[in-house]
Amino acid sequence: MNDFNNGFNERDRYNNNGYDSRSYNGFYDNSGYTNFNQAGNANEFYYSPKKLKASKGKKILTTVVAILSVIAIGTTSVVGYTLITGNNPVSNNVSGSNSSKADSKDSSKKSDDSSSEIDRSNLPTIAQLSTPKDAMPIPDIVTKVSPSVVGISSILSSGTATGTGIVMSEDGYIITNAHVIEGAKSVSVLLPKSYASDGSAKEEDLTFKATVVGKDTQTDIAVLKIAAKSKLTACEFGKSSEIRVGEVSIVIGNPLGFSLANSVTSGIISAKDRVLQIQDRTMTLIQTDASINNGNSGGPLINAYGQVIGITSAKVSNTYGEGLGFAIPIDEAMPIIQSLMKDGFVKRPSLGVTGRNVSATYAEYYNIPRGYQVVTVTKGSGAEKGGVKAGDIIIGINDTSITSISELNAVKNKCKIGDTVKLTVYRDGKMVDLNVTLDESKSSEDSSSSKTQQRSYEDLYRDYLDEYGY
């Protein structure tokens, strides 16, 4: 498997201010589920009032005595003036003051009357504020969607991994994440208890062996098929393009395994188009604060009408943050799902090469540019015909500089099969431009990011240095 290390690298951990500025670092944990870790310390201000010193207290006391003395002298002067002349110099002001007080009372009364008109005994909840008037109650949504949420169990060489799936058709087609079944020797589907004919049904009676119809690791989508004893309840799909930031979102899945099967969490849509890098690919995802945990992967993200608008794919490790979950928009997932159901793979343009990213560390140490170093070139591919050789470091495509396979794929995948692209490669200390015609990739993984031999960076760069005489 390609050892891509181009993600969000840890660098400048401590800047001049002494803050930890590490960014996202994508990785797969032991259970096979994608997590995102974001590290960083929160800056906070603490209020610590200082105590007054004794000398300051004396100064304040002296000031207060002086002010009282001035007031006393002023009062004595006014009284004396009144006794001598018989006039009251403050009579007008007093009446004005009384009038002002009356107005103040009236204003205060009106304010009290106004505030008393607000009924604070029946304020709306967050769920009510985030749902439209014609929305379904959450219990009704759960009743509607739960029969379409299943458990996915994958037997791996290292153990067993679990996830969640979505029933998309009555005849047994099920959607999940590609990483849920990655490396699986066998996959099975556990139906919810609502499919049991009676209360005595056991878990094995609701478990069915699944066939992998197809998977696409670049979009993290897989399609399974089971032969159930009865028709399944298919979910209803909505449109992710119509969701609004702030509206309610609901997640149903199997967090932490089947012991918590069909758990329901709710929140709001936090963002519609978060661009995140997962391993070697860049994905545009929906962000939600509905609780998502390992085991929810492959399950539905649901709107206020009980429609599936996304496929839950990733979460942020709770070591560094809470309320950060991500889902694949259903509008982007459907063409992939349909292609997998029809052909078993996704047709994409392919260069016909495999390789590894050149990390910043090795680039600096060996004085070579960052990019994507070619390890193998497929015979008869566009890359071979265009003159690409093993050891070349691809540093640009169509006049766009790249430093990783994800950046290379981002440009390449905008092209069509049969298009000719210009690759800029670093070879023998020089930059060379090559014209390569894109072939059709028929594998579940893009050929330019497919698995390659497991070799260390030291071996890879030793080959490179030996080949070019370093």
Protein Blocks (a to p, Z undefined) as FASTA:
>chain_A
ZZdfkbccdehkbafkopacbdcdddddfkopacdddeddddddddddddddfklmmmmm
mmmmmmmmmmmmmmmmmmmmmmmnopafklmmmmmmmmmmmmmmmmmmmmmmmmmmpcck
lcccfklmmpcfkbccfklmmmmmmmmpccdddddfkbccddddddfbfnopacddfklm
goiabdcddddfklpfbfkbcfklmgccdddfbdcfknopacdddddfbdcdddddddfk
lpcehiacdddddehijklgoiacddddfbfbdccdehjbccdddddfbdcdehjgopac
ddfkopafbdcfbdcdfkloghiacdddfklmmmmmmmmmmnopacdddehiacddddfk
lmmmnopaeddddfbdcehiaklmnopaehiacfbeehiacfbfklmmmmmmmpcehiac
dddddeehiacdddddddddfbfbdfklcccddddfklmmmmmmmmnoZZ
